[in-house]
Amino acid sequence: MEFNRMMNYARYDLTINRSFYRNFALIALALFLTVGLLSATVDYQMVREATYFYRPQVAGTVFWLYFLTFALLMLAAGCINHPLRNRQGRISTLTLPATNGEKFLWHTLICIVGMALACVVGVLLADLVYQLILLAAGVSFAAIPSITQGFFTCMGMAEGLKYMNAEVALLLALLVSHILWTICAFSLGNALKYKYNLLWTMLGLWVLHFVLNLVVAILGVSLLSHLDLSGTVNLSQKEMESWAMALGWTWVGIVTIVAVLMYWGAWRLYCRAQITSRLNP
């Protein structure tokens, strides 16, 4: 891994694919601004029309910003191999004097890390628009909630971490691991198929979820059919909770390991990328 060589490739990629990265970032910022504008417009009308004191709330806005961030990160991961979408792009990209590992690292930085930074800027812009519109409606600055604070503290969750119990920690771990898994799945889908990969990845994930749900349902029915419901349960509530926690953390570990393996697989596929292949003619 040579930093200067990777930076030379980065400058080339930013020159050739500048419009793609710029447009992607602008669309992301426009979506964040739209959410902030809609939220501010609704609160503006409520403040103007309410006959009682109305205090604006941003919980719903923060939820949609989380959803938007997750969706954009998935799309960005699915575009990590954007320069390889056609044969000419593969010829230009794969023959440049840089290792495929260096190129993959750069595309990880520009697509996933870059999109994460764009989402941060989008939250700040949405908050700015929200604040300005409510100030114009006559709401005092102290009474206007901060979208940025709500977003980065998970609506007060950061304060609640002091009192976090094992169940809440497990739920957060499940959420983070599944987000990571989904992002890595879209990266792997783009490593397999350079064009129309987003559609194929979503279809593949839908089939996978359907099969997993079917298997879980069959196993559940099978276990219930062999369960002696007339017998007594020897496990106490505390023991059952311990088993549930153990299963939950095991599942978190499995999902995280699979996510890492999928991203490693995406890197390996990029390192073996060719000008033409069966999936990418």
TIRO-195841 format. One record per residue (C-alpha): z negated, y negated, x; residue number from 1. Coordinates in Angstrom, 3 decimals. Each point is the difference from the previous one (the first is absolute). Example, Ala and Ser with C-alpha at 12.3 -4.5 7.8 and 13.67 -1.06 7.14 Angstrom:
2
+----------+----------+----------+-----+
!        z !        y !        x !   i !
+----------+----------+----------+-----+
!   -7.800 !    4.500 !   12.300 !   1 !
!    0.660 !   -3.440 !    1.370 !   2 !
+----------+----------+----------+-----+
This chain:
281
+----------+----------+----------+-----+
!        z !        y !        x !   i !
+----------+----------+----------+-----+
!    0.000 !    0.000 !    0.000 !   1 !
!    1.187 !   -3.259 !    1.597 !   2 !
!   -1.036 !   -3.194 !   -1.780 !   3 !
!    2.801 !   -2.254 !    1.310 !   4 !
!    2.644 !    2.528 !   -0.944 !   5 !
!   -1.423 !    0.285 !   -3.515 !   6 !
!   -0.054 !   -3.804 !   -0.318 !   7 !
!    3.648 !   -0.180 !    1.042 !   8 !
!    0.817 !    2.470 !   -2.755 !   9 !
!   -2.154 !   -2.014 !   -2.420 !  10 !
!    1.970 !   -3.166 !    0.751 !  11 !
!    3.251 !    1.878 !   -0.616 !  12 !
!   -1.287 !    1.472 !   -3.277 !  13 !
!   -1.246 !   -3.370 !   -1.242 !  14 !
!    3.382 !   -1.523 !    0.792 !  15 !
!    2.085 !    2.680 !   -1.706 !  16 !
!   -2.276 !    0.668 !   -2.988 !  17 !
!   -1.461 !   -3.499 !   -0.387 !  18 !
!    1.294 !   -0.482 !   -3.530 !  19 !
!   -1.496 !    3.300 !   -1.190 !  20 !
!   -3.480 !   -0.738 !    1.358 !  21 !
!    0.147 !   -3.617 !   -1.171 !  22 !
!    1.108 !    0.879 !   -3.513 !  23 !
!   -2.573 !    2.783 !   -0.288 !  24 !
!   -2.786 !   -2.385 !    1.044 !  25 !
!    1.228 !   -2.743 !   -2.340 !  26 !
!    0.127 !    2.402 !   -2.953 !  27 !
!   -3.552 !    1.132 !    0.787 !  28 !
!   -1.263 !   -3.592 !    0.175 !  29 !
!    1.840 !   -0.883 !   -3.214 !  30 !
!   -1.671 !    2.905 !   -1.817 !  31 !
!   -3.452 !   -1.088 !    1.170 !  32 !
!    0.715 !   -3.571 !   -1.026 !  33 !
!    1.168 !    1.214 !   -3.415 !  34 !
!   -3.263 !    1.850 !   -0.588 !  35 !
!   -2.011 !   -3.048 !    1.069 !  36 !
!    2.124 !   -2.306 !   -2.151 !  37 !
!   -0.299 !    2.174 !   -3.106 !  38 !
!   -3.745 !    0.317 !    0.430 !  39 !
!   -0.354 !   -3.759 !    0.492 !  40 !
!    2.203 !   -0.727 !   -3.033 !  41 !
!   -2.108 !    2.208 !   -2.262 !  42 !
!   -3.253 !   -1.535 !    1.243 !  43 !
!    1.512 !   -3.485 !   -0.281 !  44 !
!    0.760 !    0.554 !   -3.676 !  45 !
!   -3.453 !    1.465 !   -0.602 !  46 !
!   -1.663 !   -2.985 !    1.643 !  47 !
!    2.120 !   -2.501 !   -1.968 !  48 !
!   -0.410 !    1.719 !   -3.380 !  49 !
!   -3.529 !    1.376 !    0.156 !  50 !
!   -2.588 !   -1.852 !   -2.074 !  51 !
!   -2.793 !    1.467 !    2.102 !  52 !
!   -0.560 !    0.160 !    3.720 !  53 !
!    2.458 !    2.461 !    1.464 !  54 !
!   -0.565 !    1.396 !    3.483 !  55 !
!    3.172 !    1.411 !    1.618 !  56 !
!   -0.117 !    3.601 !    1.198 !  57 !
!    2.222 !    1.624 !    2.632 !  58 !
!   -0.940 !    3.687 !   -0.277 !  59 !
!    3.253 !    0.860 !   -1.776 !  60 !
!    2.021 !   -2.072 !    2.454 !  61 !
!   -1.576 !    1.755 !    2.982 !  62 !
!    0.763 !    3.399 !   -1.562 !  63 !
!    3.694 !   -0.855 !   -0.308 !  64 !
!    0.034 !   -1.339 !    3.561 !  65 !
!   -1.449 !    3.311 !    1.207 !  66 !
!    2.653 !    1.882 !   -1.947 !  67 !
!    2.726 !   -2.239 !    1.395 !  68 !
!   -1.263 !    0.424 !    3.564 !  69 !
!   -0.022 !    3.776 !   -0.345 !  70 !
!    3.509 !    0.049 !   -1.480 !  71 !
!    1.396 !   -2.269 !    2.720 !  72 !
!   -1.583 !    2.076 !    2.772 !  73 !
!    1.602 !    3.128 !   -1.468 !  74 !
!    3.389 !   -1.703 !   -0.147 !  75 !
!   -0.411 !   -1.310 !    3.557 !  76 !
!   -0.872 !    3.485 !    1.246 !  77 !
!    3.114 !    1.278 !   -1.749 !  78 !
!    2.092 !   -2.554 !    1.922 !  79 !
!   -1.366 !    0.813 !    3.444 !  80 !
!    3.363 !    1.465 !    1.060 !  81 !
!    2.076 !   -2.725 !   -1.622 !  82 !
!    2.323 !   -0.488 !    3.042 !  83 !
!    1.083 !    3.664 !   -0.292 !  84 !
!    1.245 !   -0.256 !   -3.581 !  85 !
!    3.675 !    0.263 !    1.010 !  86 !
!    1.929 !    1.614 !    2.827 !  87 !
!    0.825 !   -3.241 !    1.796 !  88 !
!   -3.650 !   -1.002 !   -0.082 !  89 !
!   -0.976 !    3.340 !    1.538 !  90 !
!    2.558 !   -0.383 !    2.758 !  91 !
!   -1.257 !   -3.493 !    0.821 !  92 !
!   -3.705 !    0.820 !   -0.244 !  93 !
!   -0.223 !    3.433 !    1.596 !  94 !
!    2.108 !   -0.915 !    3.038 !  95 !
!   -2.118 !   -2.993 !    1.002 !  96 !
!   -1.997 !    0.269 !    3.276 !  97 !
!   -3.392 !    0.800 !   -1.528 !  98 !
!   -1.689 !    3.265 !   -0.854 !  99 !
!   -0.031 !    1.124 !   -3.609 ! 100 !
!   -3.793 !   -0.064 !    0.141 ! 101 !
!    0.053 !   -3.686 !    0.946 ! 102 !
!    2.457 !   -0.736 !   -2.789 ! 103 !
!   -2.121 !    1.864 !   -2.538 ! 104 !
!   -3.116 !   -1.884 !    1.087 ! 105 !
!    1.808 !   -3.312 !   -0.405 ! 106 !
!    1.226 !    0.891 !   -3.485 ! 107 !
!   -3.531 !    1.059 !   -0.944 ! 108 !
!   -1.275 !   -3.404 !    1.118 ! 109 !
!    2.733 !   -2.066 !   -1.660 ! 110 !
!    0.079 !    1.940 !   -3.285 ! 111 !
!   -3.535 !    1.167 !   -0.745 ! 112 !
!   -2.162 !   -2.386 !    2.040 ! 113 !
!    2.413 !   -2.866 !   -0.679 ! 114 !
!   -0.058 !    0.677 !   -3.736 ! 115 !
!   -3.809 !    0.145 !    0.044 ! 116 !
!   -0.054 !   -3.457 !    1.625 ! 117 !
!    2.538 !   -1.270 !   -2.539 ! 118 !
!   -2.294 !    1.234 !   -2.784 ! 119 !
!   -2.910 !   -1.910 !    1.545 ! 120 !
!    2.107 !   -3.180 !    0.034 ! 121 !
!    1.057 !    0.743 !   -3.575 ! 122 !
!   -3.621 !    0.202 !   -1.151 ! 123 !
!   -0.743 !   -3.338 !    1.662 ! 124 !
!    3.024 !   -1.639 !   -1.652 ! 125 !
!   -0.880 !    1.464 !   -3.403 ! 126 !
!   -3.522 !   -1.361 !    0.385 ! 127 !
!    1.319 !   -3.428 !    0.983 ! 128 !
!    2.254 !   -0.220 !   -3.072 ! 129 !
!   -2.837 !    1.217 !   -2.221 ! 130 !
!   -2.418 !   -2.582 !    1.366 ! 131 !
!    2.452 !   -2.902 !   -0.305 ! 132 !
!    0.976 !    0.767 !   -3.595 ! 133 !
!   -3.607 !    0.335 !   -1.169 ! 134 !
!   -0.947 !   -3.198 !    1.804 ! 135 !
!    2.845 !   -1.677 !   -1.900 ! 136 !
!   -1.508 !    1.395 !   -3.222 ! 137 !
!   -3.224 !   -1.838 !    0.713 ! 138 !
!   -2.109 !    2.924 !    1.191 ! 139 !
!   -2.439 !   -0.967 !    2.739 ! 140 !
!    0.655 !    1.538 !    3.388 ! 141 !
!   -3.403 !    1.711 !    0.015 ! 142 !
!    0.777 !    1.774 !   -3.295 ! 143 !
!    3.326 !    1.448 !    1.179 ! 144 !
!   -0.377 !    3.571 !    1.313 ! 145 !
!    1.710 !    0.922 !    3.248 ! 146 !
!    2.726 !    2.637 !   -0.225 ! 147 !
!   -0.140 !    0.401 !    3.767 ! 148 !
!   -3.730 !    0.664 !   -0.003 ! 149 !
!    0.336 !    2.440 !   -2.876 ! 150 !
!    2.850 !    1.820 !    1.731 ! 151 !
!   -1.632 !    0.386 !    3.401 ! 152 !
!   -3.455 !    0.849 !   -1.324 ! 153 !
!    1.368 !    2.434 !   -2.604 ! 154 !
!   -1.574 !   -2.124 !   -2.748 ! 155 !
!   -3.460 !    0.054 !    1.556 ! 156 !
!    0.220 !    3.538 !    1.316 ! 157 !
!   -0.686 !   -1.189 !    3.538 ! 158 !
!   -3.414 !   -1.212 !   -1.132 ! 159 !
!   -0.514 !    3.203 !   -1.911 ! 160 !
!    0.628 !    2.087 !    3.116 ! 161 !
!   -3.606 !   -0.703 !    0.988 ! 162 !
!   -1.095 !    2.100 !   -2.940 ! 163 !
!    2.835 !    2.533 !    0.112 ! 164 !
!   -0.931 !    3.556 !   -0.899 ! 165 !
!    1.768 !    3.197 !    0.989 ! 166 !
!    2.042 !    0.168 !   -3.201 ! 167 !
!    1.463 !   -3.495 !    0.425 ! 168 !
!    0.782 !    0.716 !    3.652 ! 169 !
!    1.858 !    3.159 !   -1.018 ! 170 !
!    2.024 !   -1.852 !   -2.638 ! 171 !
!    1.008 !   -2.664 !    2.529 ! 172 !
!    0.939 !    2.676 !    2.543 ! 173 !
!    2.112 !    1.779 !   -2.619 ! 174 !
!    1.789 !   -3.240 !   -0.873 ! 175 !
!    0.707 !   -0.999 !    3.609 ! 176 !
!    1.121 !    3.491 !    1.028 ! 177 !
!    2.433 !    0.274 !   -2.913 ! 178 !
!    1.458 !   -3.450 !    0.726 ! 179 !
!    0.477 !    1.041 !    3.628 ! 180 !
!    1.539 !    3.291 !   -1.128 ! 181 !
!    2.503 !   -1.752 !   -2.265 ! 182 !
!    1.064 !   -2.464 !    2.696 ! 183 !
!    0.517 !    2.842 !    2.483 ! 184 !
!    1.941 !    1.973 !   -2.625 ! 185 !
!    2.471 !   -2.865 !   -0.434 ! 186 !
!    0.339 !   -0.299 !    3.792 ! 187 !
!    0.799 !    3.705 !    0.232 ! 188 !
!    2.470 !   -0.284 !   -2.872 ! 189 !
!    1.871 !   -2.745 !    1.857 ! 190 !
!   -0.004 !    2.085 !    3.186 ! 191 !
!    1.676 !    2.830 !   -1.890 ! 192 !
!    2.461 !   -2.098 !   -1.993 ! 193 !
!    1.082 !   -3.436 !    1.192 ! 194 !
!    1.770 !   -1.052 !   -3.191 ! 195 !
!   -1.269 !    0.216 !   -3.599 ! 196 !
!   -3.223 !    1.377 !    1.479 ! 197 !
!   -2.289 !   -1.963 !   -2.312 ! 198 !
!    1.441 !    1.720 !   -3.063 ! 199 !
!   -0.133 !    3.445 !    1.604 ! 200 !
!   -3.555 !   -0.540 !    1.257 ! 201 !
!   -1.256 !   -1.088 !   -3.420 ! 202 !
!    1.737 !    2.989 !   -1.598 ! 203 !
!   -1.516 !    2.324 !    2.602 ! 204 !
!   -3.490 !   -1.424 !   -0.552 ! 205 !
!    0.385 !    0.395 !   -3.760 ! 206 !
!    0.979 !    3.663 !    0.424 ! 207 !
!   -2.883 !    0.557 !    2.443 ! 208 !
!   -2.540 !   -1.516 !   -2.388 ! 209 !
!    1.381 !    2.063 !   -2.878 ! 210 !
!   -0.264 !    3.228 !    2.004 ! 211 !
!   -3.519 !   -0.813 !    1.241 ! 212 !
!   -1.195 !   -0.825 !   -3.517 ! 213 !
!    1.528 !    3.238 !   -1.274 ! 214 !
!   -1.659 !    2.050 !    2.751 ! 215 !
!   -3.386 !   -1.646 !   -0.636 ! 216 !
!    0.325 !    0.640 !   -3.740 ! 217 !
!    0.910 !    3.672 !    0.548 ! 218 !
!   -2.857 !    0.495 !    2.448 ! 219 !
!   -2.419 !   -1.719 !   -2.380 ! 220 !
!    1.014 !    2.191 !   -2.937 ! 221 !
!   -0.181 !    3.090 !    2.201 ! 222 !
!   -3.508 !   -0.855 !    1.198 ! 223 !
!   -1.206 !   -0.760 !   -3.515 ! 224 !
!    1.396 !    3.289 !   -1.286 ! 225 !
!   -2.046 !    1.922 !    2.574 ! 226 !
!   -3.151 !   -2.082 !   -0.482 ! 227 !
!   -2.872 !    1.609 !   -1.820 ! 228 !
!   -0.935 !   -2.858 !   -2.305 ! 229 !
!   -2.900 !    1.952 !   -1.399 ! 230 !
!   -1.657 !    0.270 !    3.387 ! 231 !
!   -2.352 !   -2.541 !    1.480 ! 232 !
!    1.018 !   -2.462 !    2.686 ! 233 !
!   -2.092 !    0.467 !    3.103 ! 234 !
!    0.995 !   -3.294 !    1.608 ! 235 !
!   -2.160 !   -3.028 !   -0.603 ! 236 !
!    1.497 !   -3.402 !   -0.770 ! 237 !
!   -0.730 !   -1.151 !    3.545 ! 238 !
!    1.758 !    3.035 !    1.467 ! 239 !
!    3.005 !   -0.542 !   -2.251 ! 240 !
!    0.184 !   -3.652 !    1.080 ! 241 !
!   -0.152 !    1.111 !    3.631 ! 242 !
!    2.865 !    2.424 !   -0.555 ! 243 !
!    2.027 !   -2.711 !   -1.746 ! 244 !
!   -0.602 !   -2.432 !    2.878 ! 245 !
!    0.961 !    2.638 !    2.550 ! 246 !
!    3.208 !    0.776 !   -1.859 ! 247 !
!    0.795 !   -3.701 !   -0.319 ! 248 !
!   -0.432 !   -0.726 !    3.711 ! 249 !
!    1.967 !    3.146 !    0.845 ! 250 !
!    2.833 !   -1.301 !   -2.152 ! 251 !
!   -0.181 !   -3.392 !    1.760 ! 252 !
!    0.273 !    1.762 !    3.345 ! 253 !
!    2.958 !    2.107 !   -1.126 ! 254 !
!    1.869 !   -3.006 !   -1.440 ! 255 !
!   -0.613 !   -2.063 !    3.153 ! 256 !
!    1.138 !    2.809 !    2.320 ! 257 !
!    3.137 !    0.565 !   -2.068 ! 258 !
!    0.720 !   -3.750 !    0.075 ! 259 !
!   -0.288 !   -0.068 !    3.794 ! 260 !
!    2.226 !    3.073 !    0.275 ! 261 !
!    2.620 !   -1.584 !   -2.262 ! 262 !
!    0.099 !   -3.148 !    2.113 ! 263 !
!    0.161 !    2.096 !    3.157 ! 264 !
!    2.872 !    1.902 !   -1.615 ! 265 !
!    1.777 !   -3.281 !   -0.757 ! 266 !
!   -0.361 !   -0.979 !    3.655 ! 267 !
!    1.298 !    3.387 !    1.177 ! 268 !
!    3.005 !   -0.237 !   -2.311 ! 269 !
!    0.771 !   -3.497 !    1.286 ! 270 !
!   -0.202 !    1.242 !    3.590 ! 271 !
!    2.609 !    2.658 !   -0.854 ! 272 !
!    2.174 !   -2.337 !   -2.068 ! 273 !
!    3.763 !    0.490 !    0.343 ! 274 !
!    3.068 !   -2.023 !   -0.927 ! 275 !
!    0.830 !    2.478 !   -2.785 ! 276 !
!   -1.906 !    2.854 !   -1.583 ! 277 !
!    0.105 !    2.128 !   -3.119 ! 278 !
!   -2.264 !   -2.381 !   -1.929 ! 279 !
!    1.451 !   -3.150 !    1.575 ! 280 !
!    3.773 !    0.339 !    0.314 ! 281 !
+----------+----------+----------+-----+
